Amino acid sequence: MEEESEDQIDDFVEEQICDLNQERFDLNEIPIDKDSDILSVLEFSKINQHDNRIVENSFEPFIGQCFLSEQEAYLFYQKYAKLHGFSVRKGTYKDNKEGEKKKRNFFCHRQGITKEKIADPSKRQRNRASTRCGCEARMRISLYKPSEIFPEEWRVVKLNVAHNHNLLAPSEVRFLPANRKITKADEDRILVLKKAGLTIREMVRVMELEKNVQLGCLPFLNQDIRNFLYKVKTNNTNNDAQDILRYCKTAKQQNPNFHYAYSVDKQNRLEHIFWCPPACFEWYKIFGDVMVFDTTYKVNSYEMPFGIFVGINNYGKTIMFGFALLRNETIDAFRWLMKTFVGIMGKSPVTILTDQDAWLTIAIRKEMPSTKHSFCIWHITAKFSGWFLSVLRSRYFEWCSDFYKLYRLETQEEFEEEWPTTISKYNLNDNTHIIGLYKIKKFWVPAFLRDHFFGGMTTTGRSESINAFLKRFINSHTSLRQFLEQVDLAIETVKHKEAHDSMLEKHYFPILKIMSPLEEQVHKILTPYAFEMFREELGRASEYKVHEELFGCEYILKYFQEGKNTKRRKVYWNGQVISCSCKQFEFSGIVCRHMLKIFIHTGCFKIPITCLPLRWYRNGLRGEQVTPIQSSGVIASQEETVGDVITDLIVEDDTIECPPKSNPKGRPKSTKRNKGGKELAKQKTYQCSLCKLSGHYSTTCPSRPEELGETSRSKKKRKITAKDVGINPVFCLKY
């Protein structure tokens, strides 16, 4: 009944407005009396252009005001609301009997009352605060068609400007959601900045500078950008698995040297995927003798562990051989990956460096039996503080120093002799970690690894650097398609660096310091990276002297300073073949200082070509000496068993579904760590021994008598000023 009475009142108002409009004057214009002075009207218009108060009054709505369209009325009322400290919310249409849109309400954003939520214990509740308080401020417009000659108009038939809440200040209105808009141009700009690896805070600052606005004066907030990126990510992840396979298929058609393989589970969901871009495939042909493998997390929206195969080129720069996304880090997953890698690349690496993972170790041993496997020493020593700090206490740092000496031993005999002595020194014979380290000594002790080429690498730091580079552009919300695009960006960056190094090789020549024929020979053949390592060894060769000569081809070298380095090195040189007991040449590919000392001692002024490995040659000298590896390409079998994993490459891309979220190793975030006894115990409250109050100690007590003076501990903590030592403070200023 109340609604019908309101409609009757509106109809009556419309009739009155129609009677007033029979003379056909515009209600939005200022009425002018015929007898009034036209100059006074012009002066009023001029004042209206310069007086802000009058300009604001020009946006005051009134009953009978006409608009050509509903959108025009909405924009007008929205501008009025922005000037007066609130925002507008559209109401529903009211149709006439013919079904035409007749009336429309524009409400204050705080109109209505929030309904009480029914608590459901089985669902997670979002107790969000509500802004609605039953405000009655509104503007109603109605459609009016005077005749077929004149266009239709929307007229204000009801208006209420009174609010039951405090209105916002002009500086606060822009924070309302209705006034925060991201335009299409700003959306495109945000996506470009996101692709460049900028954070949301950096995006906002760049756009503020581009638009020349003050700090925090953009028409949107950081949360609006975050919501927009989440919306884009949600739209792109509907067919994420199909997108990444379509991307790989297109790349394969464009370049046959692009290789990829994937597997699906029983639910036809993407399980594992490995891909090798053409540049990586070419790098592995030449520099695939030594490789580093590592996994990282938080790089895609499915939390799939990301595995990367990394190597080192002849310029000493990090290069990539292949990439993989795995469902988990189990033996089956690693076996699938290693067998797929060998099948695509055509051969196994000579050596591989990984972290200390038991399942990965088993997979490498089964799928790469001829590869020498080594553990990253950094992953081992990083655990020392948790293993030995509480046991050794004040002797911990001394233990670290002695362990480093053990690690630096060059022969297996020396290690076996010094290990029990050092362990007994710290009473660690029964320590579980020490027993475990000794069992895996062949994986981390250099004395057991020097017979194999590792390019001088002992850690997976090169893989960590690539992961750090990629994480500048990707995060845990990145889709799989965007992830592959950013990996391609990393590859292009490495290619540009390689081209730059090649230019520097042709443009600059290193200055010969020693002016030795050996130095002159090597700098024409090896890259600057290898030449610097060679020059370091050549400079240290003068520190050794030939102590003894046996049978004309065996030499015993001794360090020139007694007591500092009493170890003796044994070098074999018969004029054609040379070897040293330090095994530095086998480990890094650079002749050691002991070999160079024998060359100089025997008058050999040209290093044998066998002592200059091809992998350190300059690009222009490599030529066709590198034998390319025959690649099997994409595994084309319908089903190939790799352990217990089924590789299916004939499945239609359109039927493969997105993978579920993976469960990485470690404690899940949803579960909390169980607190120990000390954490659960009641914490003891300490009191000051002088005033018996808590919160401070006697040394810092405010009521401490001056005659007691400072304690020795507080004197150490207090910084010595210029006044204490009698120096003029002017001379102690820091610029």
Beta strands, then each sheet from edge to edge (+ up, - down):
strand 1: 66-67
strand 2: 88-95
strand 3: 101-108
strand 4: 138-144
strand 5: 153-160
strand 6: 259-264
strand 7: 270-276
strand 8: 290-296
strand 9: 306-312
strand 10: 318-325
strand 11: 351-354
strand 12: 372-375
strand 13: 544-550
strand 14: 554-559
strand 15: 568-573
strand 16: 578-580
strand 17: 640-642
strand 18: 645-647
sheet 1: 1+ 5- 4+ 3- 2+
sheet 2: 6+ 7- 10+ 9- 8+ 11+ 12+
sheet 3: 13+ 14- 15+ 16-
sheet 4: 17+ 18-
end
